[in-house]
Amino acid sequence: IYYFLAFVHCFFIELIMFRGIKNLHVYSKKDEDSIKKYFGYKNTISIPNFVNYKVKYKNSGQFINYNKILIMGDLKLPEVSEGLEKFKKIRNFKLINNKYIFVFKGVYDDKTKSKIRRSFKKCEFHQEWLSEEQYLSYLSSFKILLFLDIIDFGLSNRVIDALNSKCLIVGFKSAFTGYKIKHFKEVIFLKKINDLIKAYEMNNSSREEIIANAQLNASNYDIGRIKSKWNKIL
């Protein structure tokens, strides 16, 4: 009786329940194949080790994203989606939209992807799961990490990861006003479209010069004055 009830539960009750689930996370290719075969379920999204990164990336030695810009944050969060809308309203947005490739990391439905593609001419979606070690390497493979929401409290994992990467951090001037400036080694604050272009095309010597000038100017200000003197420091 026990096994009969289990059989009924798995092949009838769970089948009905699965069909009502929008996105089902599975842990391996085998899991995905079994669910599709026995339950007829198609909307699977896999997490750990579904994509074999040891094969996909270790053979090449690195992630190939250097000439791309990564949008930092989950678009499902209202503050990030609002920041994205603000970003699209920057004067001459069309210029960078045609020139650069923007990457959105996360699991999004087709409706969200379609909406983004209507706004961004060159964009990619990366939804693969990455381990902690791989993620830092993944971040470092980008030229720019772009923050569009306001970072106004604490050391979030997203910010810590960005600070530990080898990328140039870029964001709206308002995005970093509540964050301790001492944590940042190099940041470009967006005010107009040319700021992003200069950041993207900046070479190492220019970056080192900015850091040196920022440290020199910052020594003349306490933290209170720094918050109101961004342009002078930069």
PEPEWO-V716902 format. One record per residue. PHI is phi in whole degrees, 0 to 359 (NA if undefined). Layout:
phi=PHI
phi=PHI
This chain:
phi=NA
phi=302
phi=292
phi=296
phi=296
phi=296
phi=299
phi=299
phi=299
phi=292
phi=265
phi=236
phi=294
phi=292
phi=300
phi=294
phi=295
phi=301
phi=294
phi=270
phi=272
phi=286
phi=227
phi=252
phi=271
phi=236
phi=255
phi=198
phi=297
phi=298
phi=299
phi=298
phi=298
phi=294
phi=295
phi=294
phi=289
phi=268
phi=245
phi=67
phi=267
phi=248
phi=274
phi=268
phi=235
phi=268
phi=240
phi=326
phi=68
phi=294
phi=269
phi=279
phi=290
phi=298
phi=277
phi=289
phi=245
phi=291
phi=294
phi=273
phi=88
phi=193
phi=282
phi=253
phi=225
phi=299
phi=265
phi=228
phi=247
phi=264
phi=282
phi=275
phi=122
phi=268
phi=296
phi=285
phi=278
phi=302
phi=292
phi=283
phi=295
phi=293
phi=296
phi=295
phi=296
phi=296
phi=297
phi=291
phi=269
phi=300
phi=301
phi=66
phi=304
phi=303
phi=298
phi=282
phi=298
phi=277
phi=265
phi=242
phi=257
phi=255
phi=247
phi=245
phi=259
phi=148
phi=262
phi=235
phi=282
phi=297
phi=296
phi=294
phi=299
phi=297
phi=296
phi=295
phi=295
phi=289
phi=264
phi=247
phi=293
phi=240
phi=215
phi=226
phi=240
phi=248
phi=245
phi=293
phi=283
phi=231
phi=288
phi=300
phi=293
phi=294
phi=296
phi=295
phi=295
phi=297
phi=300
phi=294
phi=280
phi=264
phi=280
phi=225
phi=254
phi=255
phi=263
phi=245
phi=255
phi=271
phi=260
phi=239
phi=199
phi=58
phi=253
phi=291
phi=302
phi=298
phi=288
phi=300
phi=300
phi=296
phi=293
phi=276
phi=277
phi=260
phi=270
phi=270
phi=269
phi=229
phi=191
phi=299
phi=303
phi=288
phi=293
phi=246
phi=294
phi=261
phi=249
phi=293
phi=297
phi=296
phi=284
phi=269
phi=271
phi=210
phi=219
phi=252
phi=262
phi=286
phi=233
phi=217
phi=297
phi=296
phi=298
phi=290
phi=297
phi=296
phi=296
phi=294
phi=265
phi=289
phi=265
phi=298
phi=294
phi=293
phi=294
phi=295
phi=293
phi=298
phi=299
phi=297
phi=294
phi=296
phi=294
phi=295
phi=291
phi=295
phi=293
phi=267
phi=229
phi=273
phi=299
phi=294
phi=285
phi=300
phi=297
phi=251
phi=230
phi=304
phi=297
phi=296
phi=294
phi=286
